[in-house]
Amino acid sequence: MTRKIYVGNVPIGGGEPVSIQSMLNTKTTDVEGSLAQIRRLQAAGCQIVRLAVPNMEAARGFAEICRESTLPLVADIHFDYQLAIAAAEGGASKIRINPGNIGGEDRVKAVVDVCKDRKIPIRIGVNGGSLDPRLLEKYGHPTAEALVESAFSHLELLEKYGFYDTCLSMKSSHVPTMVAAARLFRSRCDYPLHIGVTETGPVRMGMLKSAMGIGALLLDGIGDTIRVSLTDDPVEEVYAAKDILKAAGLRKDGVEIISCPTCGRTRIDLIGLVNQVDEALKNCEKPITVAVMGCVVNGPGEAREADIGIAGGDGWGMIFEKGQQVDKRPFDELLPALLERIEKM
């Protein structure tokens, strides 16, 4: 079991449920726009939000956002240790730094001192794209071993100043490297891990890479908090994270939709129907499995373990629960009837 830290009121590690993070894509100086996006993320199921703090103007905006935010906020800091101090003083629930790019040890110590005084955890963010040149020279390229060695060098520096309220991330755009690094680190250390694949590309590939990398580690029991990085609306990152946790068997709340691939027996617009059901139930928190099947011949039988489902034929369809038909309707009445039954469950 890993150590436990707290980001605001959200526990990370120590056997607690895996938490979901995302990052705002608004300007941190846009206080109202940022708060609006935080509210959308929270409604989608996000628990922790990270904001970029690239300059002092952004640090002032960050402090204003902290005062109104209903979610704990992480300040993302690069290069300037004074921004980390300003964010900590402005109400940050966690500071994300790469100790290797904010200057000498005295500057790292200054950040550690303010975080220790205010009981603010630090995330050490190691990234394959910004490794120390000495490590690149030693390993040739950003290997898993290079990422882990970087992580330990930063950890040792924080521990030197008596700081242990730490979370680690070792991210890479190369899924096998990211997975190998997390596994290697976990075999040697019990600090909590923030896991994710970075710079994943377009949404389709980003989803695949994230599901493979994050999912592989979750099935190994590795990972205490996750972020799915997508080049898209951050809310979609949250939905993707929830789906990955469900697929890994780590999250039971919310709807799981199962559906069959289309075949020659399909007489309905199954793809369109699945998309309608998915959209209608996106924010439903009931822990149920809903089946959407393409024919009434095999549908209820193949999906007999689903709590409720629908199957369509030529102009009509049925609703079934645990494989047993409970209603039969014209096809255009099927979806409203399904949603009505789910609402009463």
C-alpha positions as CSV (number, residue, x, y, z in Angstrom):
1,M,0.0,0.0,0.0
2,T,1.3,3.5,-0.8
3,R,1.6,6.4,1.5
4,K,-1.4,8.8,1.7
5,I,-1.5,12.5,1.0
6,Y,-4.4,14.9,0.8
7,V,-5.1,17.4,-1.9
8,G,-7.6,19.6,-0.2
9,N,-10.1,17.1,1.0
10,V,-9.3,14.5,-1.6
11,P,-7.1,11.6,-0.4
12,I,-4.5,10.1,-2.7
13,G,-2.9,6.8,-2.0
14,G,-3.2,4.6,1.1
15,G,-5.7,2.3,-0.5
16,E,-8.2,5.2,-1.2
17,P,-10.2,5.1,-4.5
18,V,-8.3,6.3,-7.5
19,S,-9.1,10.0,-8.0
20,I,-9.7,11.8,-11.3
21,Q,-7.9,14.9,-12.3
22,S,-8.0,17.3,-15.3
23,M,-6.4,20.6,-16.3
24,L,-8.1,23.8,-17.3
25,N,-7.4,25.1,-20.8
26,T,-8.6,28.6,-19.9
27,K,-6.2,31.4,-19.1
28,T,-5.6,31.5,-15.4
29,T,-6.0,35.3,-15.6
30,D,-9.6,34.7,-16.8
31,V,-11.1,34.1,-13.4
32,E,-14.8,33.8,-14.4
33,G,-14.0,31.6,-17.4
34,S,-11.8,29.4,-15.2
35,L,-14.4,29.1,-12.5
36,A,-17.1,28.2,-15.1
37,Q,-14.9,25.4,-16.5
38,I,-14.2,24.1,-12.9
39,R,-18.0,23.8,-12.4
40,R,-18.4,21.9,-15.6
41,L,-15.5,19.6,-14.6
42,Q,-17.0,19.0,-11.2
43,A,-20.4,18.2,-12.7
44,A,-18.7,15.6,-14.9
45,G,-17.0,13.9,-11.9
46,C,-13.6,15.6,-11.7
47,Q,-12.1,15.7,-8.2
48,I,-8.9,17.7,-8.6
49,V,-8.1,20.5,-11.1
50,R,-4.7,21.8,-12.3
51,L,-4.0,25.3,-13.6
52,A,-1.0,26.7,-15.4
53,V,0.7,29.5,-13.5
54,P,3.3,30.9,-16.0
55,N,3.7,34.4,-14.5
56,M,2.8,36.6,-11.6
57,E,-0.4,37.9,-13.2
58,A,-1.5,34.3,-13.5
59,A,-0.5,33.7,-9.9
60,R,-2.8,36.6,-8.8
61,G,-5.6,35.1,-10.9
62,F,-4.9,31.7,-9.4
63,A,-5.4,33.1,-5.9
64,E,-8.8,34.6,-6.9
65,I,-9.9,31.3,-8.4
66,C,-8.9,29.5,-5.3
67,R,-11.1,31.7,-3.2
68,E,-14.2,30.7,-5.2
69,S,-13.4,27.1,-6.4
70,T,-15.4,24.2,-5.2
71,L,-12.6,21.8,-6.1
72,P,-9.0,21.6,-4.8
73,L,-6.6,23.3,-7.2
74,V,-3.1,22.3,-8.2
75,A,-0.7,25.0,-9.4
76,D,1.4,23.9,-12.4
77,I,4.8,25.6,-12.1
78,H,7.8,25.7,-14.4
79,F,11.1,27.5,-14.1
80,D,10.2,30.2,-11.5
81,Y,10.2,29.1,-7.9
82,Q,8.7,32.4,-6.9
83,L,5.5,31.5,-8.7
84,A,5.3,28.3,-6.7
85,I,5.6,30.3,-3.5
86,A,3.0,32.8,-4.7
87,A,0.6,30.0,-5.6
88,A,1.1,28.3,-2.2
89,E,0.4,31.6,-0.4
90,G,-2.7,32.1,-2.7
91,G,-4.4,28.9,-1.6
92,A,-3.1,26.1,-3.7
93,S,-4.0,22.6,-2.6
94,K,-1.0,21.1,-4.3
95,I,2.1,22.4,-6.1
96,R,3.3,20.6,-9.2
97,I,7.0,21.3,-9.9
98,N,10.0,19.7,-11.7
99,P,12.7,20.5,-9.1
100,G,15.3,20.2,-11.9
101,N,14.0,23.3,-13.8
102,I,13.4,25.9,-11.0
103,G,17.0,26.6,-10.1
104,G,19.4,25.6,-7.4
105,E,18.7,23.8,-4.1
106,D,18.1,27.0,-2.3
107,R,15.1,27.7,-4.5
108,V,13.8,24.2,-4.1
109,K,14.2,24.6,-0.3
110,A,12.2,27.9,-0.4
111,V,9.3,26.1,-2.1
112,V,9.5,23.1,0.3
113,D,9.5,25.5,3.3
114,V,6.3,27.3,2.3
115,C,4.6,24.0,1.4
116,K,5.7,22.4,4.7
117,D,4.5,25.4,6.6
118,R,1.1,25.4,4.9
119,K,0.8,21.5,4.7
120,I,0.6,21.6,0.9
121,P,1.7,18.5,-0.9
122,I,4.1,18.6,-3.9
123,R,3.8,16.6,-7.1
124,I,7.1,15.9,-8.7
125,G,6.4,15.9,-12.4
126,V,9.0,13.9,-14.5
127,N,8.4,14.0,-18.2
128,G,10.3,12.1,-21.0
129,G,10.4,15.3,-23.0
130,S,12.3,17.3,-20.4
131,L,14.9,15.1,-18.8
132,D,18.2,16.3,-17.4
133,P,20.8,16.3,-20.3
134,R,23.1,14.1,-18.1
135,L,20.4,11.4,-17.9
136,L,19.9,11.6,-21.7
137,E,23.6,11.2,-22.2
138,K,23.8,8.3,-19.7
139,Y,20.8,6.3,-21.2
140,G,20.8,7.6,-24.8
141,H,17.1,8.5,-24.8
142,P,14.2,8.9,-22.2
143,T,14.1,5.3,-21.0
144,A,12.0,4.0,-18.1
145,E,15.2,3.8,-16.1
146,A,16.0,7.4,-16.9
147,L,12.6,8.6,-15.7
148,V,12.9,6.6,-12.5
149,E,16.4,7.9,-11.8
150,S,15.2,11.4,-12.3
151,A,12.2,10.9,-10.0
152,F,14.5,9.5,-7.2
153,S,17.0,12.4,-7.5
154,H,14.1,14.9,-7.0
155,L,12.6,12.8,-4.2
156,E,16.0,12.7,-2.4
157,L,16.3,16.5,-2.6
158,L,12.9,17.0,-1.0
159,E,13.6,14.4,1.6
160,K,16.9,16.2,2.4
161,Y,14.8,19.1,3.6
162,G,12.4,16.9,5.6
163,F,9.6,16.9,3.1
164,Y,7.6,13.7,2.5
165,D,4.2,14.9,1.5
166,T,4.9,14.0,-2.1
167,C,3.3,12.5,-5.1
168,L,5.2,11.4,-8.2
169,S,4.4,11.3,-11.9
170,M,6.7,9.9,-14.7
171,K,4.9,10.6,-18.0
172,S,5.9,9.8,-21.5
173,S,4.1,9.9,-24.9
174,H,5.4,6.4,-25.4
175,V,3.1,4.0,-23.6
176,P,5.5,1.1,-23.0
177,T,8.0,3.6,-21.4
178,M,5.4,5.1,-19.2
179,V,4.1,1.8,-18.0
180,A,7.6,0.4,-17.4
181,A,8.7,3.5,-15.5
182,A,5.7,3.3,-13.1
183,R,6.2,-0.4,-12.5
184,L,9.9,0.1,-11.8
185,F,9.2,3.0,-9.5
186,R,6.5,1.1,-7.6
187,S,8.8,-1.9,-7.1
188,R,11.2,0.4,-5.3
189,C,9.1,3.0,-3.5
190,D,5.8,3.6,-1.8
191,Y,5.1,7.2,-2.6
192,P,1.7,7.7,-4.3
193,L,1.7,7.8,-8.1
194,H,-0.1,10.1,-10.5
195,I,-0.3,8.2,-13.8
196,G,-1.1,9.2,-17.3
197,V,0.2,9.3,-20.9
198,T,1.3,12.7,-22.1
199,E,1.1,14.3,-25.5
200,T,-1.2,11.5,-26.8
201,G,-2.2,13.1,-30.1
202,P,-5.7,13.4,-31.6
203,V,-8.6,12.3,-29.5
204,R,-9.0,8.7,-30.9
205,M,-5.4,7.9,-30.5
206,G,-5.3,9.7,-27.2
207,M,-8.1,7.6,-25.8
208,L,-6.4,4.4,-27.0
209,K,-3.0,5.3,-25.6
210,S,-4.5,6.4,-22.2
211,A,-6.6,3.3,-21.9
212,M,-3.7,1.0,-22.6
213,G,-1.2,2.8,-20.4
214,I,-3.4,3.8,-17.5
215,G,-5.4,0.6,-17.7
216,A,-2.4,-1.7,-17.7
217,L,-1.1,-0.1,-14.5
218,L,-4.5,0.0,-12.8
219,L,-4.9,-3.8,-13.4
220,D,-1.5,-4.2,-11.8
221,G,-2.7,-2.3,-8.7
222,I,-0.5,0.7,-9.6
223,G,-1.8,4.3,-9.7
224,D,-3.4,6.5,-7.0
225,T,-4.7,9.4,-9.2
226,I,-5.1,9.7,-12.9
227,R,-5.4,12.2,-15.7
228,V,-6.3,11.3,-19.2
229,S,-4.6,13.9,-21.5
230,L,-6.7,14.7,-24.6
231,T,-6.5,17.4,-27.2
232,D,-10.2,18.2,-26.5
233,D,-12.5,19.8,-24.0
234,P,-11.2,18.9,-20.5
235,V,-14.6,17.5,-19.6
236,E,-14.0,14.7,-22.1
237,E,-10.9,13.8,-20.1
238,V,-13.0,13.3,-17.1
239,Y,-15.5,11.1,-18.9
240,A,-12.7,9.1,-20.4
241,A,-11.1,8.7,-16.9
242,K,-14.3,7.4,-15.5
243,D,-14.7,4.9,-18.3
244,I,-11.2,3.6,-17.8
245,L,-11.8,3.1,-14.1
246,K,-15.0,1.3,-14.8
247,A,-13.3,-0.9,-17.4
248,A,-10.6,-1.8,-14.8
249,G,-13.3,-2.7,-12.3
250,L,-12.3,0.1,-9.9
251,R,-15.4,2.2,-10.2
252,K,-19.0,0.9,-9.7
253,D,-21.0,4.1,-9.8
254,G,-22.5,5.3,-13.1
255,V,-23.9,3.5,-16.0
256,E,-21.9,0.9,-18.0
257,I,-23.3,0.5,-21.6
258,I,-22.8,-2.7,-23.4
259,S,-23.8,-3.2,-27.1
260,C,-23.3,-5.7,-29.8
261,P,-21.4,-5.2,-33.0
262,T,-23.7,-4.8,-36.0
263,C,-24.3,-7.8,-38.3
264,G,-26.6,-8.9,-41.1
265,R,-29.5,-9.4,-38.7
266,T,-29.5,-5.8,-37.6
267,R,-32.6,-3.9,-38.8
268,I,-32.2,-0.7,-36.8
269,D,-29.8,2.2,-36.6
270,L,-27.9,0.5,-33.8
271,I,-25.0,2.9,-33.9
272,G,-27.3,5.9,-33.7
273,L,-29.3,4.3,-30.9
274,V,-26.2,3.5,-28.8
275,N,-25.0,7.1,-29.2
276,Q,-28.4,8.4,-28.0
277,V,-28.4,6.1,-25.0
278,D,-24.8,7.0,-24.1
279,E,-25.6,10.8,-24.3
280,A,-28.8,10.5,-22.4
281,L,-27.1,8.5,-19.5
282,K,-23.8,10.3,-19.5
283,N,-24.4,11.9,-16.1
284,C,-26.5,9.1,-14.6
285,E,-24.8,7.9,-11.4
286,K,-26.8,4.7,-10.9
287,P,-24.5,1.7,-10.8
288,I,-26.3,-0.3,-13.5
289,T,-25.4,-2.0,-16.8
290,V,-27.5,-1.1,-19.8
291,A,-27.5,-3.2,-22.9
292,V,-28.3,-1.9,-26.4
293,M,-28.7,-4.8,-28.8
294,G,-29.2,-5.0,-32.5
295,C,-31.8,-7.8,-32.8
296,V,-34.4,-9.5,-30.6
297,V,-33.2,-12.9,-31.6
298,N,-30.0,-13.1,-29.6
299,G,-30.0,-9.7,-27.8
300,P,-31.7,-10.5,-24.5
301,G,-29.9,-13.8,-24.2
302,E,-26.4,-12.4,-24.9
303,A,-27.1,-9.5,-22.5
304,R,-28.9,-11.5,-19.8
305,E,-26.5,-10.1,-17.2
306,A,-27.4,-6.5,-17.9
307,D,-29.8,-4.8,-15.4
308,I,-31.9,-3.5,-18.3
309,G,-31.6,-3.3,-22.0
310,I,-33.3,-2.8,-25.3
311,A,-33.3,-4.8,-28.6
312,G,-34.8,-3.7,-31.9
313,G,-36.3,-5.3,-34.9
314,D,-38.3,-4.2,-38.0
315,G,-40.2,-1.2,-36.7
316,W,-40.5,-2.4,-33.1
317,G,-38.4,-3.4,-30.1
318,M,-38.4,-4.8,-26.6
319,I,-37.2,-3.8,-23.2
320,F,-35.7,-6.6,-21.1
321,E,-34.4,-6.9,-17.5
322,K,-31.9,-9.6,-16.7
323,G,-32.7,-11.3,-20.0
324,Q,-36.5,-11.3,-19.5
325,Q,-38.8,-9.2,-21.7
326,V,-40.8,-6.7,-19.7
327,D,-42.1,-4.4,-22.4
328,K,-42.7,-4.3,-26.2
329,R,-43.0,-1.1,-28.1
330,P,-42.9,0.5,-31.6
331,F,-39.3,1.4,-32.2
332,D,-39.7,5.2,-31.9
333,E,-41.1,4.7,-28.4
334,L,-38.3,2.4,-27.3
335,L,-35.7,4.9,-26.0
336,P,-38.1,7.2,-24.0
337,A,-39.6,4.0,-22.4
338,L,-36.1,2.8,-21.5
339,L,-35.1,6.1,-19.9
340,E,-38.4,6.2,-18.0
341,R,-37.8,2.7,-16.5
342,I,-34.2,3.6,-15.6
343,E,-35.4,6.8,-13.9
344,K,-37.6,4.6,-11.6
345,M,-34.9,2.0,-10.8
